[in-house]
Amino acid sequence: MGESSSENKGKVLVRVRRRTQPRQIEIRDIEEPRATNPEATIDWIFRCLGGSEDDELAKEVFREIVKTGEKGVRSKEIQEKTGVTQGAVVYHLNIYRRSGLIIKEGRYYYLKRQTLDRTLEEMEYEMLRHFQRMRKLAKLMDEFERL
């Protein structure tokens, strides 16, 4: 389990947990779609982010999250639209949450930022920040090897 800390705020106990599962996302270099319609573009981004072309449910969950934007969507709404179990929908939503693509507030799921573009921009920033940290340590390792 990850580290946790507690602090008293009146009679409310607040627990802060540090992330125990690393975020995981796969970036694929896939040829851009020939059609420029929204569905084809969403599907292409889904596949670029590691989504399987064969996983129709994962793709449909992704589409619904993207289409609802700032309004957000409940798992029940996706379940009713797709006709699968709510558990199957929540499974995919949790994968997207762990990857940093979406967030959950109450019963609603949203893109991490208000739009897909801003969400991808934020993910790019986080990735670059992690690479900068790794490069900093790599430079230290290179210096140690020279000694």
N, C-alpha and C positions, 0 to 999 in steps of 0.2 A: 504494500500500500504506500501511497505517497505521504509526504509530511503534511501535517495539519496543525493549525494553531487555533486557539480559542481566545476570545476576549469577551468580558461581560459588558453589556450595554444595558444598564438597568436590570430587568429580569429576562432579557432576551439573550440567549446564547448564540453567538455567531461563530460558525466554523468556516475557515478559509482553507480550501484544499488546493494544493499545487497539482498541476497536471501529472497524472501517473501514466497515461498512455500518450506516446508521441503522436503528433499529427502525421498522417501519411497520405500522400497524394502522388499520383503518377502523372507525369506530363509526357504526352505522345506527340510526335511530329506527324501529323496527318494532313494530307492534301486538302486544301480548302474546298468546300462544296461548290459545285458549278452553279446550282440554283442559289439565289440570294434571298429566298423567302425566310421568314422568321423560324419556321419549323426546322428547315435544313440547317440553319445557323446554330440553333440551340442543340440539335443533335450532334453537329460537328464539335462544338465546344464540349459537350458531354463526353464524346469519344476522346478528345484531346486531354481531358482530365482523367483519363483512365477507364471510362465507362465502356462496358462491353456492348458491342452492336447487337448481340443476341439477348441481352437482358432488358426486355421490354418494360418490365416494371420499374427497374432502376431509372431507365430513360424517362418514363412517364412521370415519376416522382420528381425528377430533375426539372422537367418541363413545367410542371405545376408550380414549383418553387420560383422558377424564373418568371413565369407569366404573372404571378400574383404580386411580385415586387414588394412595394411598401405595405400593401394590405396584409400580407402574410396569408398562410393557409393552415388549416387544422388537418391532422392526419385523417380524421373522420371524413373530411371533404374529399381527400384524395382516394380514400378507401371506397367511398360511394361512386366516384367517377370511374375507378378502375375495376371494381367488382371483386377485388381480392380481400384477404383478411386485413384487419387493421394492424395486426402484428407484423405482417409482411411489409406494410407501408412504413411502420415505425422502424423496422430493421434498416431499411434504406435511408430513412431520415437520420438515424443515428450514425450511419457510415458518413453521411455528408457533414454532420456536426463534428465528428472526430477529425475530419479532413480540414475543418476550418472554413468550409464553404457556406454553411448556414448556421443560424443560431435559433434558440427556442426561447420564447418569452410567454409564460403561461401555457396556453394550449396551442399557440400559433408558432409556426416556423417561418423564418424570414431568411433571405440572403444575408450574409454577414454585413454587407452594406446595402444601401437602398436599391442599387441597380447591379446588374451583372458586371458591367464595366468597372464600377467602383469596387466590387467584391474581388474581381480578378486583379485590379490594381493593388489592393491591400495584400492579397496573397503573394503577389510579385514582390512587394516591399518586404514582407516577412521572409521570403525565401532569400532575397539579397542580403538581408540583415544576418541571417544564419550563415550564409556563405562568407560574409565578411568576418564573422567570429571564427569560422573554421580556418580561413586564410591567415588570420592573426596568429592562431595557435600553430599552424603549419610553418609560418615564418620562424617562430620560436624553436620548433623542432629542427628546422634547417640550420639554425644558428648553433644548436646543441651538437648537431652532427659534425659541424666544422671544428669544434673544440677538441 
